Each structure stands twice: as C-alpha cells, then as structure tokens.
Amino acid sequence: MASGEAAEWSLLEMVPNKLFINGRWEEAEERLTFDVKDPATGRVLSSIADASPADAIRALDAAVAAQDSWAATSPRVRSEILRRAFELVIRHTDELALLMTLEMGKPLAEAKGEVAYGAEFLRWFSEEAVRISGRYGVNPEGTGHMIVSEHPVGPCYFITPWNFPLAMATRKIAPALAAGCTVVIKPAELTPLTTLFLASILEQAGLPMGVVNVITTTRAAAISEPVIADPRLRKLSFTGSTPVGRRLLSQAADNVLRVSMELGGNAPFLVFEDADLDLAVEGAMLAKFRNIGQACTAANRFIVHQSVAKEFEHRVTERVQNMRVGRGTEKGVDIGPLIDQRAVSKAQALVADALGRGARVLTGGREVAGEGCFIEPTVVTDVPLGSSLLSEEIFGPILAISTFESEEEAVALANSTEFGLVSYVFTQDLARGHRMITQLETGMMGLNAGVVSNAAAPFGGVKQSGLGREGGVEGIHEFLTTKYTLVPVS
C-alpha cells in the first residue's frame, strides 16, 4: 500500500462511524448503515450509522434536556469552549482537509482553506458570546423603566449541505452555542464524515453532553419531518436548494419556528468597459472555479461589456485551458471531481442546451473518461437569453459569458432572476460601484473582488436565496429572542 493511501486509511479509522447523541457514540436503532464514497474513485471510505426517525427524536430529547443548563452556562465558559474548539480544529488542519478532499473531492489546498475559514466561525463567535447585550432606559412617559434583554431561542435543528462539510457546520453550530442554544445537526449523506470528526473535536473541547448531537442518515425527509413537527424545537436552519427550502418552510410554519434559510444562487459577474481586466480575470477564476464551481456563491452568469468581451474571453479561456483536472489529493490539481454522476450529467445537459440555442464552447465541456465524476473546466460564450445556463444554478466548473451594451442593461440582466445571494462587479468607476450597491438585488456584493465570504461579515441573500444571516455580529441574533420588561416607577 502506498504511503499516501496508508495515510488516508489511517485517518478514516480515526473518524467515528456512529451517531453522536447525548455525548455518546451510538449505533442506529435499526442497526442500519450506509456507505460514504470518494467521488474521485468511487471507492467506499466508510460505512456509518443510518439513523431512523426514532434516533432523530432521541437526539432532540438530548438537546432539550441539555437546553436549560447550557443556557445558564456563563458566556465566558461558552466562549472558552468555542475557543478551544477553534484551536483544536486548527491543530487538526491536515486531517480535516484530507477528510474533506476524500469525501467531497475538492483539491487539498482548497480544503485547507476551508479549514481556516470554518475554524474562524468558532473563534469569531467565541468572542461574540461575551458581547450579548440589551438596553435599559426610562419610558417616554416617565412612568416606568424599560429593560430589553436577549435570551437563547432554544433547541435548534440544522441541515447542512455536502459542498462545504466543515464550514457549513461551524457557521451554524458556533453562533448557536455562543447564544446558549443546543443543537441537533444532520449533515448531508454524501459528506457526513467531516461533521462526525468535528463532533469529536467539540467533545475534546469540553462541550457538555447533549449540547450538540449528530445524526447521519440516508432518509433526510423522514428524519426531518418529525423533528420539525416536535413542539419542543425552537429553531430550524437549512443550507441547500430553494425547492427543499420551500418545503421545510412549509413544515416549519405549523409551529411558527424561527428559521434561517441559505438557499440557491445565480450570481451575476459584471465586467464593465473600464474594468481592470487583470483583476477581473483573477476574480473570475476565484468566483467560478473555487470548490470546483460547487458553491452557492459561485459566479453563474458572466455579463461582460461588449467592448471588452473578446479580450476577457481570450484571457479566461487561456487560464482555464491550463487548469489540471484530477483527484484532489494529487499535487497541482485545480479541478477535482463533481460530487456524483448526476452532477456531471446536469452540467453536460446545461452546456448542450446552450449550444442548441447558438452558444459556442471555447474550451472543455466534456466528461473526463475513466473512474470518478470528472468534467473538463469549460468556457461557453455567446450564451443567449433563455438558456438554462443563465437561469439554473450550474454547480460545476462552467463559465458562461453573455454581453451587454449599457449599464442599465447590465443591471436588468443581473436582476432578472428569482435568486439574490451575491453579485460581483468589476469597474474602476467609484460612482458606478456605489450605484451597483444600491441597484443590484443581492444580499452580498464583491466590488472588484471574486470572494466575499468572511466569518466577520453577514452571509445571506434576498428574494428566493433565503432568509436570515450567518456570520458577523448579525449571526448570533438569529439564535436570540428579545424580551421587553417594564418596571413601573413606584
């Protein structure tokens, strides 16, 4: 066995393969398991517990039982546990990065970047835990004193996606713990190993029993429905597709749950005639191909002024042609596998639809022969209105270019979508940049920047891209409820 392969198997033996309920690693009630596979090779990485609805309710029982004591735990103690978890995640950077590369496919260098990003939520909210505040004052009539205080929402249920296995978990867990809430988390069945490893790290950091519970399953809907319907649950947070988000919102309505929804995106990437093209091309490579294009923040539509379109096309095509496709553990790999064969088929269908409408492929567009779920990084230009590439979230390494003539047209094209997560604007005109802040219908914007995510900033969208914000000073308020108390003047 090669040394690299031996290291992989040694790591996998360290990862728990059971449910984490009330501080204990337990078998699923029905003793069922499912396989987690490497999308680059198809090999089985681990067989882990496949939870039933009864297991999910046991996890909620544990969270409910731990809620009062965790809420009563001092902010400083909660802060120190989160800080220790941050330090442990950083200490285990190599293991976490390799684990994500194995189960999700992203290149190892990007996986290490995710460890740094994901860990930062633990550090950021360790600092926010001790800054929860309220206010006090005399009412306008002078008849009483007003006390406004913030309190934990209560037990939370988190559903996380497969594309950022660590960061999507820490981005939800960290503010909940900082606020004094307990958690049940269900990671995606395609990439559950990172969350299980994170649970073991939280355990090492001194988190009390029952505060965080992890249930892994292949039966997401069957698991989630009884948990969401349980009147003891107080908060639902979901990251994933808009159609699934709509269904969960409908279920959450019965108990009027507090909800946070980080849903689909269709990010426009606007390149104006005065843009610094070196900066725009660099931003395009980051905004499109980071995480193999499998990110809700990935640039989906490159809307380029016709006067610079040819030059932009030439430069990005040259960069894309030099990208190396391969297993993420290999040195020098830029593009790893897509998560599964369905993702490959979808990417090919989107390209085929655009070509059928008159678009042109400048490079790539083909599935890579051999094992694994690989597709060539692709540049498609002259993509006409009506193409699925412009309306559907691509979630793959496909850069689709269309052109515009005026600023008004660019804004209209950018806003012509039900989604509104993030936009990217490249211009050297400061006044235009400020106009875009006002006119583009997105919750986030990168101005001459191809990456916007930061633990200290509020992440979230408008329209059908979601509700609520994660990260920043705003993130902890998603897990707090406001109470007003009047004390009459005697």
C-alpha positions in Angstrom: 0.0 0.0 0.0 1.4 3.4 -1.0 2.2 5.8 1.8 -0.5 8.3 0.7 -3.1 5.6 0.7 -1.9 4.3 4.0 -2.3 7.8 5.5 -5.8 8.0 4.1 -6.9 4.8 5.6 -5.3 5.7 8.9 -7.3 8.9 9.0 -10.5 7.2 8.2 -10.0 4.8 11.1 -10.0 7.9 13.4 -13.4 9.1 12.2 -16.4 7.9 14.3 -18.9 6.0 12.3 -21.8 6.1 14.7 -24.5 8.7 15.8 -23.4 11.2 18.4 -26.3 11.5 20.9 -26.2 12.9 24.4 -22.4 12.8 24.4 -22.2 9.1 23.4 -21.4 7.4 20.1 -24.2 5.0 19.4 -25.4 2.6 16.8 -28.6 3.5 14.9 -31.6 1.9 16.5 -32.3 -0.3 13.4 -28.6 -1.2 13.1 -28.6 0.1 9.5 -25.5 1.6 7.9 -24.7 3.3 4.6 -21.5 3.8 2.6 -19.7 7.1 2.1 -17.8 7.1 -1.2 -14.9 9.0 -2.7 -16.3 10.8 -5.8 -12.9 10.7 -7.5 -12.6 6.9 -7.4 -15.9 5.5 -6.3 -14.3 3.5 -3.5 -16.1 3.2 -0.2 -14.4 5.4 2.5 -16.6 4.3 5.5 -19.8 2.6 6.4 -21.7 4.7 9.0 -24.8 4.6 11.1 -28.1 5.3 9.1 -30.4 7.0 11.6 -34.2 6.4 11.8 -36.8 8.9 12.9 -36.7 7.4 16.4 -33.0 8.2 16.5 -33.6 11.7 15.5 -36.2 12.2 18.3 -33.7 10.7 20.7 -31.2 13.4 19.6 -33.8 16.1 20.1 -34.6 14.6 23.5 -30.9 15.1 24.4 -30.8 18.7 23.1 -34.0 19.6 25.0 -32.7 18.0 28.2 -29.4 20.0 28.0 -31.0 23.3 27.0 -31.7 24.9 30.4 -28.2 24.1 31.8 -26.4 25.2 28.6 -28.4 28.5 28.6 -27.5 29.0 32.2 -23.8 28.4 31.5 -21.9 31.7 31.7 -21.0 33.4 28.5 -17.3 33.2 29.4 -17.4 29.4 29.7 -19.3 29.1 26.4 -16.7 31.4 24.9 -13.8 29.3 26.2 -15.2 26.1 24.9 -15.6 27.6 21.4 -12.1 29.0 21.6 -10.7 25.5 22.5 -12.6 24.1 19.6 -11.1 26.6 17.3 -7.6 25.7 18.4 -8.3 22.0 18.0 -9.7 22.5 14.5 -6.5 24.4 13.5 -4.4 21.7 15.1 -6.2 19.1 13.0 -6.0 21.1 9.8 -4.2 18.4 7.8 -6.6 15.6 8.9 -9.8 17.7 8.3 -8.5 18.9 4.9 -7.7 15.4 3.7 -11.0 14.1 5.0 -12.9 16.8 3.1 -10.9 16.0 -0.1 -11.7 12.3 0.3 -15.4 12.6 0.8 -16.2 15.7 -1.3 -13.3 15.9 -3.9 -12.1 19.4 -3.6 -8.3 20.0 -4.1 -6.3 19.6 -0.9 -5.2 23.3 -0.9 -8.8 24.4 -1.1 -9.7 22.1 1.7 -7.1 23.6 3.9 -8.6 27.0 3.0 -11.9 25.7 4.2 -10.5 24.6 7.5 -9.2 28.1 8.1 -12.5 29.6 7.1 -14.6 27.1 9.1 -12.5 27.5 12.2 -12.8 31.2 12.1 -16.6 30.9 12.9 -15.6 29.1 16.1 -13.2 31.9 17.0 -15.5 34.8 15.9 -18.5 33.5 17.9 -16.3 32.7 20.9 -15.7 36.4 21.0 -19.4 37.3 20.4 -20.6 35.0 23.2 -19.5 37.5 25.8 -21.0 40.5 23.9 -24.6 39.6 24.0 -26.3 42.7 25.4 -29.6 44.5 25.9 -30.6 48.0 27.0 -32.2 49.9 29.8 -34.0 53.2 29.9 -36.9 55.3 31.2 -40.0 55.1 29.1 -41.1 58.4 27.4 -43.9 58.9 29.9 -41.6 58.6 32.8 -43.8 56.0 34.4 -41.5 53.1 34.2 -38.1 51.6 33.4 -37.7 49.5 30.3 -35.4 46.5 30.3 -34.7 44.9 26.9 -32.8 41.6 27.3 -31.7 38.9 24.9 -32.2 35.1 25.5 -31.4 31.9 23.7 -34.0 30.8 21.3 -33.8 27.2 22.4 -33.1 23.8 20.8 -32.1 24.0 17.1 -32.2 21.7 14.2 -29.5 22.2 11.5 -29.5 20.6 8.0 -26.1 21.2 6.2 -25.1 20.6 2.6 -22.3 18.5 1.1 -20.2 21.1 -0.6 -18.5 22.8 2.4 -18.7 20.0 5.0 -16.8 21.8 7.8 -17.7 25.5 7.2 -21.4 24.9 6.9 -21.4 23.1 10.2 -19.3 25.6 12.2 -21.2 28.5 10.6 -24.4 27.2 12.3 -23.1 25.5 15.4 -20.8 28.3 16.6 -23.4 31.1 16.9 -26.0 28.7 18.4 -23.6 27.6 21.1 -22.4 31.2 21.7 -26.1 32.2 22.2 -26.8 29.4 24.6 -28.7 27.1 22.3 -28.4 23.3 22.0 -28.2 21.6 18.6 -29.2 18.6 16.5 -27.3 18.6 13.2 -28.0 16.4 10.2 -25.1 16.6 7.7 -25.6 15.6 4.0 -25.4 11.9 3.4 -22.7 12.4 0.7 -20.2 14.1 3.1 -21.0 13.3 6.8 -17.5 12.3 7.9 -16.3 15.8 8.5 -19.2 16.6 10.8 -18.6 13.4 12.8 -14.9 14.4 13.2 -16.0 17.9 14.2 -18.3 16.4 16.9 -15.3 14.5 18.3 -13.3 17.8 18.4 -16.2 19.5 20.2 -16.2 16.7 22.7 -12.5 17.1 23.3 -13.0 20.9 23.7 -15.2 20.1 26.8 -18.7 20.6 25.4 -21.3 19.2 27.8 -23.3 16.1 26.9 -26.4 16.7 24.8 -25.4 20.2 23.7 -24.5 19.1 20.1 -26.0 15.9 18.7 -25.2 14.5 15.2 -27.5 12.2 13.2 -26.4 10.8 9.9 -28.9 9.2 7.5 -30.0 8.4 4.0 -33.6 9.3 4.9 -33.4 13.0 5.2 -37.1 13.8 4.7 -38.3 11.0 7.1 -35.8 12.2 9.7 -36.5 15.9 9.5 -40.3 15.8 9.4 -40.9 14.6 13.0 -38.1 16.8 14.4 -39.5 19.9 12.8 -43.0 18.9 13.9 -42.0 18.5 17.5 -43.2 21.5 19.6 -40.0 21.4 21.7 -38.0 22.5 18.7 -37.5 26.3 18.5 -35.2 27.0 15.5 -34.6 25.5 12.0 -31.6 26.4 9.9 -31.1 24.9 6.5 -28.5 25.4 3.7 -29.4 23.8 0.4 -31.6 24.1 -2.6 -34.5 26.5 -2.9 -37.1 23.8 -3.6 -36.1 21.9 -0.5 -36.1 25.1 1.5 -39.6 25.9 0.4 -40.8 22.5 1.7 -39.0 23.0 5.0 -40.5 26.5 5.4 -43.9 25.0 4.9 -43.3 22.4 7.6 -41.8 25.0 10.0 -44.9 27.1 9.6 -47.1 24.8 11.7 -45.1 25.5 14.9 -44.1 29.0 13.8 -40.4 28.1 14.1 -37.7 30.7 13.8 -36.0 29.8 10.5 -32.7 30.6 8.7 -32.6 29.6 5.1 -29.5 29.9 2.9 -30.8 28.7 -0.4 -29.8 28.8 -4.1 -27.9 31.4 -6.0 -27.5 32.6 -9.6 -24.7 35.1 -9.1 -24.1 37.7 -11.8 -20.4 38.7 -12.5 -20.5 42.1 -14.2 -17.4 43.3 -16.1 -17.8 46.9 -17.2 -15.8 48.6 -20.0 -13.5 50.4 -17.6 -12.7 47.3 -15.5 -9.1 46.3 -14.7 -9.1 43.1 -16.8 -6.2 41.5 -14.9 -8.2 41.9 -11.7 -11.5 40.8 -13.4 -9.9 37.6 -14.8 -8.3 36.8 -11.5 -11.7 37.4 -9.8 -13.5 35.3 -12.4 -11.2 32.3 -11.7 -11.9 32.5 -8.0 -15.6 33.2 -8.2 -16.2 30.5 -10.7 -13.8 27.6 -10.1 -13.3 27.7 -6.3 -14.7 24.4 -4.9 -15.0 23.1 -8.5 -17.8 25.6 -9.1 -19.9 23.8 -6.5 -20.8 26.8 -4.3 -24.0 28.8 -3.9 -21.7 31.9 -4.2 -20.1 30.7 -7.5 -20.5 33.2 -10.3 -23.1 31.8 -12.6 -23.5 34.4 -15.3 -20.6 36.4 -16.7 -22.2 39.6 -18.0 -19.4 41.4 -19.9 -19.4 44.7 -21.8 -19.2 44.0 -25.5 -16.1 46.3 -25.9 -14.0 44.1 -23.6 -15.8 40.7 -24.1 -13.3 39.3 -26.7 -10.3 40.1 -24.6 -12.0 38.8 -21.4 -12.9 35.5 -23.3 -9.4 35.1 -24.5 -7.8 35.6 -21.1 -10.2 33.3 -19.1 -10.0 30.6 -21.8 -6.2 30.6 -21.7 -6.3 30.3 -17.9 -8.9 27.5 -18.0 -7.0 25.5 -20.6 -4.1 25.4 -18.2 -6.1 24.0 -15.3 -5.3 20.5 -14.2 -8.1 18.0 -13.6 -7.6 15.1 -11.2 -8.1 13.7 -7.7 -7.8 16.4 -5.1 -5.1 14.6 -3.2 -2.7 14.9 -6.2 -0.2 17.8 -6.3 -1.0 20.6 -8.7 -4.7 19.7 -9.2 -7.0 22.6 -9.8 -10.3 20.9 -10.5 -11.4 17.8 -8.6 -14.5 15.6 -9.3 -18.1 16.7 -9.1 -19.9 15.2 -6.2 -21.6 12.5 -8.2 -22.6 11.3 -11.6 -25.9 13.2 -11.6 -23.9 16.4 -11.2 -21.9 15.5 -14.3 -25.0 14.8 -16.3 -26.6 18.0 -15.3 -23.5 20.0 -16.3 -23.4 18.4 -19.7 -27.1 19.0 -20.2 -26.7 22.7 -19.4 -23.9 23.0 -21.9 -25.9 21.1 -24.6 -28.9 23.3 -24.1 -26.8 26.5 -24.6 -25.2 25.1 -27.7 -28.6 24.2 -29.1 -29.5 27.9 -28.7 -26.4 29.2 -30.5 -23.7 29.4 -27.8 -20.1 28.4 -28.5 -17.8 26.3 -26.4 -14.3 27.9 -26.3 -12.8 25.1 -24.2 -13.8 22.0 -22.3 -17.4 20.8 -22.0 -16.7 17.0 -22.0 -16.8 14.4 -19.3 -13.4 13.0 -18.5 -13.0 9.4 -19.3 -12.1 6.9 -16.6 -13.2 6.4 -13.0 -14.7 9.2 -10.9 -17.1 12.0 -11.6 -15.0 14.4 -13.6 -15.9 17.1 -16.2 -13.5 19.4 -18.0 -13.5 23.0 -16.9 -15.4 24.8 -19.5 -15.9 28.3 -21.1 -19.1 28.9 -23.1 -19.7 32.2 -24.8 -22.5 33.9 -26.7 -25.0 32.4 -24.3 -28.4 33.7 -25.4 -31.3 34.6 -23.1 -33.5 31.6 -22.4 -30.5 29.3 -21.9 -30.7 27.1 -18.8 -27.1 28.2 -18.1 -28.4 31.6 -17.3 -31.4 30.6 -15.2 -30.3 27.5 -13.3 -27.6 27.2 -10.7 -24.8 25.4 -12.5 -22.9 23.9 -9.6 -20.0 22.9 -11.8 -16.8 24.3 -13.5 -18.6 26.0 -16.4 -18.0 29.7 -17.1 -20.9 31.1 -19.2 -20.5 34.5 -20.9 -23.0 36.9 -22.4 -22.6 40.6 -23.3 -24.3 43.9 -22.7 -24.1 47.5 -24.1 -25.3 49.8 -21.3 -25.2 50.0 -17.5 -29.0 49.8 -17.4 -29.0 46.7 -19.5 -26.3 45.1 -17.2 -28.4 45.8 -14.1 -31.6 44.5 -15.8 -29.8 41.2 -16.8 -28.2 40.8 -13.4 -31.6 41.2 -11.6 -33.6 39.0 -14.0 -33.6 36.0 -11.6 -35.6 34.8 -8.7 -32.4 34.5 -6.8 -30.4 37.2 -5.0 -27.5 35.8 -3.0 -24.3 37.5 -4.2 -23.1 39.6 -7.2 -19.7 40.5 -8.4 -18.9 43.9 -10.1 -15.7 44.9 -11.8 -15.3 48.6 -12.5 -12.8 51.4 -11.8 -15.6 54.0 -11.6 -16.3 54.5 -7.9 -19.7 56.2 -8.5 -20.8 53.3 -10.6 -19.7 50.9 -7.9 -21.9 52.7 -5.4 -24.8 52.6 -7.8 -24.4 48.9 -8.1 -24.6 48.5 -4.3 -28.0 50.2 -4.5 -29.4 48.7 -7.7 -28.3 45.0 -7.6 -30.8 42.8 -5.8 -28.4 40.6 -3.8 -27.6 40.2 -0.2 -23.9 40.4 -0.8 -21.6 42.0 -3.4 -18.0 41.8 -4.3 -16.7 45.1 -5.7 -13.6 44.2 -7.7 -13.4 41.1 -5.6 -14.1 37.4 -6.5 -14.5 36.1 -3.0 -16.7 37.8 -0.3 -17.2 35.2 2.5 -15.8 36.1 5.9 -16.8 35.0 9.4 -17.0 38.6 10.5 -19.5 39.5 7.7 -23.2 38.7 7.4 -23.7 35.9 4.8 -27.1 35.6 3.2 -29.4 36.6 0.3 -32.6 38.2 -0.7 -35.6 37.0 -2.8 -35.6 33.2 -3.1 -32.0 32.9 -2.0 -33.0 32.8 1.6 -33.9 34.3 5.0 -31.6 35.5 7.8 -27.8 36.0 8.0 -25.0 33.8 9.1 -21.7 35.2 10.4 -20.9 38.7 11.6 -22.5 40.5 14.6 -25.8 39.7 12.9 -25.2 35.9 13.0 -25.7 35.5 16.8 -29.0 37.3 16.7 -30.5 34.5 14.6 -30.3 32.5 17.9 -31.5 35.1 20.3 -35.0 36.2 21.2 -35.8 39.7 22.6 -37.7 40.2 25.8 -39.0 43.5 27.0 -39.8 44.1 30.7 -41.5 47.1 32.2 -40.7 48.0 35.8 -43.1 50.7 37.0 -41.8 53.7 38.9 -43.1 53.4 42.4 
